[in-house]
Amino acid sequence: MDARVSELFGSGNGHSSGSGGVSSGKPGNGYGVAPKKSSAKNKKAKARLSRNFKPSNNTPYLPPEVRLKIRLKLVNPTQYRFEHLATQMKWRLQEGRGEAVYQIGVEDNGMLVGLSEEEMRASLKTLHRLAEKVGADITILREREVDYDADVPRKIAEVLIRKVPDDQQFLDLRVAVLGNVDSGKSTLLGVLTQGELDNGRGRARLNLFRHLHEIQTGRTSSISFEILGFNSKGEVVNYSESRTAEEICESASKMITFIDLAGHHKYLKTTIFGLTSYCPDFAMLVVSANTGIAGTTREHLGLAMALKVPIFIVISKVDLCTRATVERTVRQLERVLKQPGCNKVPMVVSSTDDAVTAAQQFAQSPSITPIFTLSSVSGESLDLLKVFFNIIPPLSNSKEQEELMQQLTEFQVKIPLTRYSLWSYSGICREGDHLVVGPTDSGQFHQLTVGSIQRNRSACRVLRAGQAATLALGNFDRSLLRKGMVMVSPEMDPTICWMFEAEIVLLFHAKTFHKGFQVTVHIGNVRQTATVEAVYGKDELRTGEKAVVLFKFIKHPEYLKVGAKILFREGVTKGIGHVTKLLPIVEYQPS
């Protein structure tokens, strides 16, 4: 949203560094489209309005190229106009994957003229009728008066339109939860998903732990998943009122899937695997207010930035600290975010208006970093985080989603348990489909048949690109599966390789990086030790240097793609890059 609109709605505060005119609406993303030329009839109506209402020279306006979908007013439209608006709303909901934001009281040229109380009430009534016709609900995000030299007070409003869910096709966003050990990650997720505040001794996190040693120590060592839903009216849908996961999926129009990752340094490989393999849309970095930036906090922040995952920050445990301590932690984070290596714009969220603006700007600009300060015990500012989750839009639009679904089916195997955890990269999968899975240690692919499908612990008939699910594979030999495998369409000719080239940047190394060095390589769901076979153009690398490197897996071949992000580590050695060339195994025979 434009800075003028942010100021009008009371967004921003003393801690925010400003957005620098961040664009919040682009053609084709469901949250803003290029304005259309006004008809002669509309021009006459605006001429009449301008005769009766003459704004001052400093009238705020919203530039046409950087605004959400706007309407001056929707008062008593004709039947033809109503049908046209309904069709337009349906298209915008489809483009926004079930969501769209409308601004009422804004002219086509971006001027914020506002509407009278009666006009605003009539426009919202029309908008409600339009939403009902296309199977959606409306939620007023915020409403403010426009300060003009006029006798009658005038207002503008921002309204969220959200599709009522049908056939379990809710909008699903994945959020990776990062942070140092004991920062309050699992407790915060327990409070959000269970609907009950913590007792100060970790009761809220007990439902998230999967192992006995996690309960005994209070520290997460594995990857767990929790869900938080929002219905079409923007109301929270979670496990309160004894809801089951299936009931949450049925009631929710939008689902936030939290990927709870380990904070302790000895579980770093598990944390990296969760970040690289589950392809989160966003990352939530939890920082304890009383300890500040400590332990693995900087490392987790660096991992998210290296993988280009948009990140926002939650400062927890503010009930244990004085206001001065919390402000000191905020200033510490702001200094880190503004450093040349980060180049982020921190935005402290202290009101509902801030949360709305932060959600819109965060999805549009990777530099914006919202900061929340809250308590899982007292519940302070917890509602602001829920508002943020409710409004935050998806990063991809429907066109990109359709293109992925038209491709051949491809899944990444995550956890080979009784039911096999998968993430869908492309295509569509249904019960009874025939796929091939591999590569095995010998480089082969085996045929299998998909049984039942579950998303968020709820039965599902169709799995689409970008969705995570678990599959039952009947009598398939479980011992053949491992992490790093893929399930693909039999029509696809998967490229598997022992060796590959990657363009890398060595982030840190104590000595020199050279031929023969062994590192643990993370590429998507692939995690395996590889040997450096060659460093092209150089004999060795030092911290901060770039080069093209030839890697060779030491255990078994893997399925890779050119352009895939690569992250490697060994002790204190760390580096990032992307795959540039594959050296495939020529002889490929599916069994």
C-alpha positions in Angstrom: 0.0 0.0 0.0 1.2 3.5 -0.7 2.8 5.5 2.1 0.0 8.1 2.0 -2.7 5.4 2.6 -0.6 3.9 5.4 -0.4 7.3 7.0 -4.1 7.9 6.6 -4.9 4.5 8.3 -2.6 5.3 11.1 0.0 2.7 10.1 3.6 2.8 11.1 5.1 4.0 14.4 8.3 5.3 15.8 10.1 2.0 15.3 9.3 1.6 11.6 11.8 2.8 9.1 9.2 3.2 6.3 8.5 1.2 3.2 10.0 3.5 0.7 7.0 3.5 -1.5 6.6 -0.3 -1.6 4.1 -1.5 -4.2 1.2 -3.5 -2.8 -0.7 -4.3 -5.9 0.4 -5.7 -9.3 -1.6 -6.9 -12.3 -2.6 -10.5 -12.0 -1.9 -11.1 -8.3 -5.5 -10.8 -7.1 -4.5 -7.9 -4.8 -4.4 -5.2 -7.4 -5.0 -4.7 -11.1 -4.2 -1.9 -13.6 -7.0 0.6 -13.7 -9.5 0.6 -16.6 -10.4 3.7 -18.6 -13.5 5.4 -17.3 -16.6 5.4 -19.4 -18.3 8.6 -20.5 -21.1 8.0 -17.9 -18.6 7.6 -15.1 -16.8 10.8 -16.2 -20.0 12.8 -16.0 -20.7 11.4 -12.5 -17.2 12.4 -11.4 -17.6 15.8 -12.9 -20.8 16.3 -10.8 -18.9 15.1 -7.7 -16.0 17.5 -8.3 -18.4 20.4 -8.6 -19.9 19.7 -5.2 -16.6 18.6 -3.5 -13.4 20.4 -4.0 -10.5 19.0 -2.1 -7.6 21.1 -0.9 -4.2 21.1 -2.6 -2.8 18.5 -0.3 -5.5 16.0 -0.9 -4.0 12.5 -0.4 -4.2 10.1 -3.4 -3.2 6.6 -4.3 -1.1 6.3 -7.5 -2.9 4.0 -9.9 0.0 1.6 -10.5 0.5 0.8 -6.8 -2.9 0.3 -5.3 -5.3 -2.5 -4.5 -8.6 -2.9 -6.4 -10.5 0.2 -5.7 -14.1 1.5 -6.1 -15.3 5.1 -5.7 -18.7 3.9 -4.6 -21.1 1.1 -5.3 -24.5 2.7 -4.6 -27.6 1.2 -6.3 -25.9 -0.3 -9.4 -28.1 -1.3 -12.3 -28.6 -5.0 -13.0 -26.2 -5.0 -15.8 -23.6 -3.2 -13.7 -24.2 -5.6 -10.8 -23.6 -8.7 -13.0 -20.5 -7.1 -14.5 -19.1 -6.4 -11.0 -19.9 -9.9 -9.8 -18.1 -11.4 -12.8 -15.1 -9.1 -12.0 -15.1 -10.1 -8.4 -15.2 -13.8 -9.3 -12.2 -13.4 -11.6 -10.2 -11.5 -8.9 -11.0 -14.1 -6.3 -9.7 -16.7 -8.7 -6.5 -14.7 -9.4 -5.9 -14.2 -5.7 -6.5 -18.0 -5.0 -9.7 -17.2 -3.1 -8.9 -13.8 -1.7 -9.1 -10.2 -2.8 -9.0 -6.8 -1.2 -11.2 -3.9 -2.2 -10.9 -0.2 -1.2 -14.1 1.9 -1.1 -14.0 5.6 -1.5 -11.0 6.0 -3.9 -11.3 7.4 -7.4 -9.8 5.8 -10.5 -7.0 8.4 -10.5 -6.1 7.3 -7.0 -7.5 10.3 -5.1 -8.8 9.4 -1.7 -12.1 11.4 -1.8 -14.0 9.3 0.6 -17.7 8.7 0.9 -20.4 10.0 3.2 -21.8 7.7 5.9 -24.9 6.9 3.8 -22.9 6.2 0.6 -20.4 4.0 2.5 -23.3 2.0 4.1 -24.9 1.5 0.7 -21.6 0.6 -1.0 -20.8 -2.0 1.7 -24.3 -3.4 1.3 -23.8 -3.8 -2.5 -20.4 -5.4 -1.9 -22.0 -7.9 0.5 -24.6 -8.8 -2.2 -21.8 -9.3 -4.8 -19.9 -11.5 -2.4 -23.0 -13.6 -1.7 -23.5 -14.1 -5.4 -20.0 -15.4 -6.0 -20.0 -17.5 -2.8 -17.8 -15.4 -0.7 -17.9 -13.4 2.6 -16.7 -9.9 3.3 -14.7 -8.6 6.3 -14.1 -4.9 6.9 -10.3 -4.6 7.7 -10.3 -1.0 8.6 -12.3 2.2 8.1 -11.0 5.8 8.4 -12.3 9.3 8.0 -10.6 11.4 5.3 -9.8 14.9 6.6 -11.1 17.3 3.9 -12.5 20.8 4.0 -16.1 19.5 3.7 -19.2 19.9 5.8 -20.0 16.1 5.7 -17.5 13.7 7.2 -16.1 11.3 4.5 -14.7 7.9 4.9 -12.7 5.2 3.0 -12.8 1.5 3.9 -10.6 -1.5 3.1 -12.6 -4.8 2.7 -11.3 -8.4 2.5 -13.3 -10.7 0.2 -12.8 -14.4 0.8 -14.3 -17.4 -0.9 -16.3 -19.8 1.1 -14.5 -23.2 0.9 -15.8 -25.9 -1.3 -14.4 -29.4 -1.9 -11.5 -28.8 0.6 -9.9 -26.3 -1.8 -8.8 -23.9 1.0 -5.8 -21.6 0.6 -2.9 -23.3 2.4 0.2 -21.3 3.4 3.3 -23.0 5.1 5.2 -21.1 7.8 8.5 -22.4 9.1 9.0 -21.6 12.8 12.7 -20.8 13.6 14.5 -19.5 16.7 16.9 -20.4 19.4 16.2 -23.1 21.9 13.9 -22.0 24.8 12.7 -18.9 22.8 9.0 -20.1 23.1 8.4 -21.4 19.6 6.4 -24.6 20.5 4.5 -22.7 23.3 3.4 -20.0 20.9 2.2 -22.6 18.4 0.4 -24.4 21.1 -1.4 -21.2 22.1 -2.4 -20.4 18.5 -3.6 -23.8 17.5 -5.2 -24.9 20.8 -6.9 -21.6 21.7 -5.7 -21.6 25.3 -3.0 -19.4 26.9 0.0 -21.0 28.5 0.3 -21.4 32.3 3.9 -20.1 32.3 5.3 -23.6 32.8 5.0 -25.0 29.2 1.6 -26.6 29.3 0.6 -25.2 25.8 3.5 -27.0 24.1 2.8 -30.5 25.3 0.4 -31.3 22.5 3.1 -30.5 19.9 5.9 -32.9 21.2 6.3 -36.3 19.5 8.9 -37.9 21.7 9.3 -38.6 25.4 12.7 -36.8 25.6 11.1 -33.7 24.1 8.5 -33.7 26.9 11.2 -34.3 29.5 13.5 -31.6 28.3 11.0 -29.2 26.7 13.1 -29.0 23.6 12.0 -29.8 20.1 14.3 -32.3 18.3 12.1 -33.3 15.3 9.8 -31.6 12.7 6.2 -31.3 13.7 3.2 -29.8 12.0 0.3 -27.8 13.4 -2.6 -26.0 11.7 -4.4 -22.8 12.3 -7.5 -22.0 10.2 -9.5 -18.9 9.3 -13.1 -19.1 7.9 -14.5 -17.0 5.2 -15.4 -14.3 7.7 -11.9 -14.1 9.1 -12.7 -15.9 12.3 -10.1 -18.2 13.9 -10.7 -22.0 13.5 -8.5 -24.1 15.7 -8.7 -27.1 18.1 -10.7 -25.2 20.7 -14.3 -26.3 21.2 -13.0 -29.9 20.7 -12.6 -29.6 17.0 -10.7 -32.3 15.1 -8.3 -31.7 12.2 -11.0 -32.8 9.8 -13.5 -30.3 11.2 -10.9 -27.5 10.9 -10.2 -28.3 7.3 -14.0 -28.4 6.5 -14.6 -25.0 8.1 -11.5 -23.1 7.0 -11.1 -21.0 3.9 -7.5 -20.3 4.7 -5.1 -22.6 6.5 -1.8 -21.8 8.0 0.4 -24.9 8.4 3.2 -24.3 10.9 6.4 -26.3 10.5 7.9 -26.4 14.0 11.7 -26.8 13.7 14.3 -27.5 16.3 16.2 -24.7 17.9 19.1 -26.5 19.5 22.4 -26.4 17.5 22.8 -30.2 17.6 19.6 -30.6 15.6 20.7 -28.1 13.0 20.6 -30.7 10.2 16.9 -31.4 11.0 16.2 -27.6 10.9 17.9 -27.2 7.5 16.1 -30.2 6.1 12.8 -28.7 7.1 13.7 -25.4 5.5 14.9 -26.9 2.2 12.5 -29.8 1.7 9.1 -28.4 2.7 9.5 -25.2 0.7 7.8 -22.8 3.3 6.1 -19.7 2.0 7.3 -17.7 5.0 9.5 -18.1 8.0 8.7 -16.9 11.6 11.7 -16.2 13.7 10.9 -16.3 17.4 13.2 -14.3 19.7 12.9 -14.3 23.5 12.5 -10.8 24.9 14.7 -11.5 28.0 17.6 -13.1 26.1 17.6 -11.2 22.8 19.6 -12.5 19.9 21.4 -15.5 21.3 22.4 -19.0 20.3 21.2 -20.1 16.9 19.1 -17.0 16.2 21.6 -15.4 13.8 22.2 -18.7 12.1 18.5 -19.4 11.6 18.0 -15.8 10.2 21.0 -16.4 7.9 19.5 -19.7 6.7 16.2 -18.2 5.8 17.8 -15.3 4.0 20.2 -17.6 2.1 17.2 -19.7 0.9 15.3 -16.4 0.1 12.4 -17.3 2.4 10.5 -14.1 3.5 10.9 -13.7 7.2 9.0 -11.9 10.0 10.0 -11.8 13.7 8.0 -12.5 16.9 9.5 -11.3 20.2 8.0 -13.6 22.9 7.9 -13.6 26.7 7.3 -9.9 27.0 5.4 -10.7 30.3 8.8 -11.6 31.9 10.5 -8.3 31.1 10.2 -4.6 31.7 9.2 -2.4 28.8 12.8 -1.1 28.6 14.1 -4.7 28.1 11.7 -5.3 25.3 12.6 -2.1 23.6 16.3 -3.0 23.9 15.6 -6.3 22.2 13.7 -4.5 19.4 16.5 -2.1 18.8 19.0 -5.0 18.8 17.0 -6.7 16.1 16.6 -3.5 14.1 20.4 -3.0 14.0 20.9 -6.6 12.8 18.2 -6.3 10.1 19.6 -3.0 8.8 23.2 -4.3 8.4 24.5 -4.5 4.9 24.2 -8.3 4.8 20.5 -8.2 5.6 19.3 -4.8 4.1 15.9 -5.3 5.7 13.3 -2.7 6.7 12.0 -3.5 10.2 8.4 -2.6 11.0 7.2 -2.9 14.6 3.5 -3.9 14.7 1.7 -2.2 17.6 -1.9 -1.9 16.3 -4.4 -3.6 14.1 -3.8 -1.1 11.4 -0.1 -1.9 11.6 -0.9 -5.6 11.2 -3.0 -5.1 8.1 -0.4 -2.9 6.5 2.4 -5.2 7.5 0.7 -8.2 5.9 0.1 -6.4 2.6 3.6 -4.9 2.3 5.4 -8.1 3.6 4.0 -10.2 0.7 4.9 -7.5 -1.9 8.4 -6.5 -0.8 11.1 -9.0 0.5 12.8 -6.2 2.4 9.9 -5.5 4.8 10.3 -7.4 8.1 7.4 -7.1 10.5 8.2 -7.4 14.2 5.6 -8.5 16.8 6.0 -8.3 20.6 3.7 -10.6 22.4 3.2 -13.0 25.4 1.9 -16.6 25.2 1.0 -16.3 29.0 -0.9 -13.0 29.2 -2.0 -13.0 25.5 -0.7 -9.5 25.0 -0.7 -8.6 21.2 -1.6 -12.2 20.3 -4.6 -10.9 18.3 -2.3 -8.8 16.1 -0.4 -11.9 15.0 -3.7 -13.6 14.2 -4.8 -10.6 12.1 -1.5 -10.8 10.3 -2.0 -14.5 9.5 -5.6 -13.9 8.4 -4.7 -11.2 5.9 -1.3 -12.3 4.5 -1.7 -13.2 0.8 -0.1 -16.1 -1.0 3.2 -15.4 -2.9 2.0 -17.1 -6.1 -1.1 -16.3 -8.1 -3.6 -18.7 -9.8 -1.8 -18.5 -13.2 1.4 -19.9 -11.8 -0.5 -22.6 -9.9 -2.3 -23.6 -13.1 0.9 -23.9 -15.0 2.4 -26.2 -12.3 -0.7 -28.4 -12.3 -0.5 -28.9 -16.0 2.9 -30.4 -15.8 3.7 -34.1 -15.1 3.2 -35.3 -11.6 6.2 -35.0 -9.3 6.4 -35.5 -5.5 9.2 -35.2 -3.0 9.4 -38.0 -0.4 9.9 -36.5 3.1 9.3 -39.1 5.9 8.9 -42.8 4.9 6.7 -44.0 7.7 3.5 -46.1 7.6 1.9 -43.3 5.6 4.4 -41.5 3.3 4.8 -37.8 3.8 5.1 -36.0 0.5 5.3 -32.5 -1.0 3.8 -32.0 -4.4 6.1 -30.0 -6.8 3.9 -30.2 -9.9 0.9 -32.0 -11.4 -2.2 -33.6 -9.9 -2.5 -36.8 -8.0 -5.7 -38.9 -7.3 -6.4 -42.1 -5.5 -5.5 -45.1 -7.7 -2.9 -43.2 -9.8 0.1 -45.2 -10.9 3.5 -43.6 -10.3 7.2 -44.6 -10.1 9.4 -43.9 -7.0 13.1 -43.7 -6.8 16.0 -43.6 -7.2 17.1 -46.6 -5.1 20.7 -47.1 -4.1 21.2 -48.8 -7.4 19.5 -45.9 -9.3 16.3 -47.7 -10.2 12.6 -46.6 -10.0 9.8 -48.9 -8.9 6.1 -48.8 -9.8 3.4 -48.2 -7.2 -0.3 -47.3 -6.8 -1.5 -44.4 -4.7 -4.0 -45.4 -2.0 -5.8 -43.0 0.2 -4.6 -39.3 0.6 -4.6 -37.1 3.6 -4.0 -33.3 4.0 -3.6 -31.9 7.5 -4.8 -35.3 8.9 -8.0 -35.0 6.9 -9.1 -37.3 4.0 -8.6 -35.7 0.6 -9.5 -36.8 -2.9 -7.1 -34.7 -5.0 -3.6 -33.5 -4.4 -2.5 -30.5 -6.4 0.9 -28.8 -7.0 2.3 -26.9 -4.0 0.3 -29.0 -1.4 1.8 -31.3 1.2 0.1 -34.6 2.1 0.5 -38.2 3.3 -0.2 -41.1 1.0 -1.0 -44.8 1.8 0.7 -47.0 -0.7 -0.9 -50.4 0.1 1.5 -53.4 -0.1 4.5 -51.4 -1.4 7.8 -52.5 0.3 8.5 -49.7 2.8 12.2 -50.6 3.1 12.7 -49.4 -0.4 11.8 -45.8 0.5 14.1 -43.2 2.0 14.3 -39.4 2.3 15.4 -37.7 -0.9 13.4 -39.9 -3.2 10.8 -38.6 -5.7 7.5 -40.0 -6.9 6.9 -39.1 -10.5 4.6 -39.8 -13.5 5.7 -42.9 -15.5 5.8 -40.6 -18.5 8.6 -38.5 -17.0 12.2 -39.5 -17.7 13.8 -38.6 -14.4 17.4 -37.5 -14.6 19.5 -39.1 -11.8 23.2 -38.4 -11.2 26.2 -39.2 -9.1 27.9 -35.9 -10.0 26.7 -32.4 -10.5 28.2 -28.8 -10.9 27.0 -25.9 -8.8 27.9 -22.2 -8.7 28.5 -21.6 -5.0 29.5 -18.8 -2.5 31.5 -19.9 0.5 29.9 -18.1 3.4 32.4 -19.2 6.0 35.4 -21.6 6.2 38.2 -21.6 8.8 40.9 -22.5 6.3 40.7 -23.2 2.6 38.0 -25.0 0.6 39.6 -27.3 -2.0 39.4 -30.5 -4.0 38.8 -33.6 -1.8 36.8 -31.7 0.9 33.6 -33.5 2.0 30.4 -31.6 3.0 26.8 -32.4 3.7 24.7 -31.2 0.8 21.1 -30.1 1.1 19.2 -29.7 -2.1 15.4 -29.8 -1.6 14.6 -33.0 0.2 18.1 -34.5 -0.7 20.5 -34.6 2.2 23.8 -36.5 1.6 27.5 -36.2 2.0 29.3 -35.2 -1.2 33.0 -34.9 -2.1 34.4 -31.8 -3.9 35.9 -33.3 -7.2 37.0 -30.0 -8.7 37.0 -26.3 -8.2 37.0 -24.7 -11.7 39.4 -21.8 -12.3 40.9 -21.9 -8.8 43.0 -24.2 -6.6 41.1 -23.3 -3.4 38.4 -21.0 -2.0 38.3 -18.7 1.0 35.5 -17.2 2.9 33.3 -14.9 0.6 34.7 -16.2 -2.7 32.6 -17.6 -5.6 33.3 -20.5 -7.9 31.8 -23.3 -9.9 32.4 -26.6 -8.1 32.0 -30.3 -9.1 30.4 -32.4 -6.4 30.1 -36.2 -6.2 27.7 -38.1 -3.9 29.4 -40.8 -1.9 26.5 -43.1 -1.0 23.9 -43.3 -3.8 22.7 -41.3 -6.9 20.0 -38.6 -6.5 17.3 -36.9 -8.6 18.2 -33.3 -9.1 17.1 -30.3 -11.2 19.2 -27.6 -12.8 18.6 -24.3 -10.9 17.8 -26.0 -7.6 19.1 -24.1 -4.5 22.0 -25.9 -2.7 23.1 -25.4 0.8 26.2 -27.2 2.2 27.9 -27.4 5.5 30.5 -29.3 7.5 31.3 -28.1 11.0 31.7 -24.4 10.8 32.0 -24.5 7.0 28.9 -23.1 5.2 28.0 -22.2 1.7 25.1 -21.6 -0.7 24.5 -21.7 -4.4 22.5 -23.3 -7.2 22.9 -26.3 -9.4 24.1 -25.4 -12.9 24.8 -28.7 -14.6 24.0 -32.4 -14.1 26.1 -35.3 -15.1 23.4 -37.9 -15.6 23.7 -41.7 -15.4 23.2 -42.7 -19.0 21.8 -46.2 -18.4 18.3 -45.7 -16.8 16.0 -48.8 -16.7 12.8 -48.5 -14.6 12.0 -51.9 -13.0 
